[in-house]
């Protein structure tokens, strides 16, 4: 399925898949909560990191898995095989990327939580993944290999295949470990007695060939950040990447793990003079010399590494000139940008702050092209949100491959999707819960809501104006259920998002 060329037509989102659903009554374990995700450039692979330091990889199965081609349609239906026009994914492999660390110099315990997962250029059929916790970045190689899987079968001459009979007779005649014509190799688990009747059942094992994945840590990039890493981004040159923390951005070569170049340093000589920190950083998708980073003051800086060794003095600043007005204690807090994403052509940048989703043209630095309201209904509750730290929640954003549709998350596990054109400002709201068709109740008391989507069905969507967030607090939201992380498939209208430990996918 290709992206819609008519961006003025609202997309109709439907539920596709769910992974990691909890059983009824099962508690959500903190280590299982998803903390980041990302598709590779082809869209055939999705990497997911969690608080327990694990990285789970899913692989697109439609159009790639040929193991069931010999089965009839009835057999495929019995296997719950889905005939759909949108991508379907399956579990591929997982590995423990990070373990808890302890920084003896600073007497700090560093948790294993995966902050970011980013895919590198494919080499020789192998996939390479960068993953990072707060301090250490690792490069993992995910290589396909074939293993021989041995399974036990019952040999009965009345039901066994002709090849198996030939193999059995060959063994009875004294030839050890006979081969068969189809390429499989029979290994007998026990010697048959000389007086064994050929009509008696004989247990044996048959070796099958199965494709699987093997992961290996290739590089460890450590000891380069004093503050927690919030971003990693691969360069279009396929050779370098950046890592960013609150005050610094470092440039790495993928092949050199013991050396990096500091290209941005915002640390003042006196920390009391600190006025802003770096919140996110990303390379331009086409020009390897350009990168953008966002700040806690709501600015986006576009820098050219060719102009200066240190880039803080050569930045072009994108700022919302129309945001001036009444300022309160919370103004700068809610202006902090939590995530930025370039469009595929590099012309636009999508940013997410606590209240809004904004689309920027990199050639227009005075104001964003469009602003989508996400949390206007929370304006009266900013004091409460500050007291319970919810105001510091960091929501991701993503955009479609053609750059005409945009998505982010909200509380109560809500997914918000917007588009260019008529009706795009209102957007579409999808409630990621077991009862997604239920509207949020006005002035209802907050209550715990499960985050799994096992009972989602087709057509569960509604236009954003039905759930308008303008004016007063129209509906109460569950602050403990938040959809923070999501990713848009690079070539298809498919969104993967996280609700607790569940990975959910929607298509349009």
Order of alpha helices (4+ residues) and beta strands (2+ residues): beta-beta-beta-beta-alpha-beta-beta-beta-beta-beta-beta-alpha-beta-beta-beta-beta-beta-beta-beta-beta-beta-beta-alpha-beta-beta-beta-beta-alpha-beta-beta-beta-beta-beta-beta-beta-beta
